[in-house]
Amino acid sequence: MPATRLGDDVDDFCIKCKRLTNHSVISLVDGEPAKVRCRTCYHEGPYRKGEAPPSKKELKKAALFNAVLSTMPGAEPAADPAVDPDKKPAGRKKS
């Protein structure tokens, strides 16, 4: 497979459109897309490799599961790098 270049089209998940759309590569790091621009809504964001970010519902489930698990003796919380229960999802600021 040829190397990715600036301006190439890649499929990625757009958080504004909430679906998999065509994106243009606008930044590369070590030959891999780092930042992309949606060709539908023109939103720029990090390259997600076609994966949707975890929903708020999934984050709450993981936090609740880890809270219950931490009360049990000898148990450790699950280490899931995709879901960080302490980190709040980025959202829009309300005025």
N, C-alpha and C positions, 0 to 999 in steps of 0.2 A: 504494500500500500504506500503511495507517495506521501511525503511529508506534508503537513498542513502549512499553508502560507497565509499571510495577512489577506483579508478579503474573501477567503474561501467560505463556502456555505457548509454549515454543519447543522444537524438536528439537535435541538436542546430544549429543555423544559423552560418556558417563560413564566415567571411568577405573576406577571401582569395579565397575560392572556389565559393563564392557568391551563396550558396545554402544550404539547410538543409541537414546535414550529421551526421554520428555517431561521438560522441566525448567521450573521457575518462575523468572522473572526476579526477583532480589532486589537488584540494583544496576544503575544506568544511568550511563553516561558519554557525554556529547554525544548523547543519544538512542539509543545502542546498548547492548545488554546487556553488562555488564562481569562480573557474578557471577551464577551460576545455581545452583539446588538441584534435584537429581534427584528426581523424584516417585516413583521406585521404591525407592531406598535412602536418600534424604535426604542424600546427600553434597553438600557445597557446593564449588564450584570456579569457576575462570574460564570465561567463555564461549569455546568453541573453534570456533564456527561449524560444528559437525558434523564436524570433522576429527579423526581419531585422532592422538595424538602419535606421533612416530617410535619404533619399537621399539628395544630394546637391540641387536638384531642389525643393524638399519640403521645405528645410530650406530657400531658397530664396523667395518662395511664402509666407511663414509665416512672414518673415522680411518685405516684401512689404505690406502685409495685415496690419501688426501692424503699419507700417509707415503711411499708409493712414488713419487707424482708429485713430491714435493719433492726426491727424489734425482736427478731428471732435469734436465739443464741447460736453462735457459730456460723452464721450465714453472712455472706458478703453481697453487696448490691451487684447486679449484672453490669458489666462494663461494655456498654454499647456505644461506640464512637459516634454513630449517626444521631443518637438521641442524648442530649445533655439536659437533665432535668433542672439544673440550677440556672441555665441560661434561658432568658426570656426570648421568644421569637421577635425579630425586628418587625415593627409595624409602623403605621403612619402616626405622626404626632397630631393630637387633637388640639385645636385652637380654642 
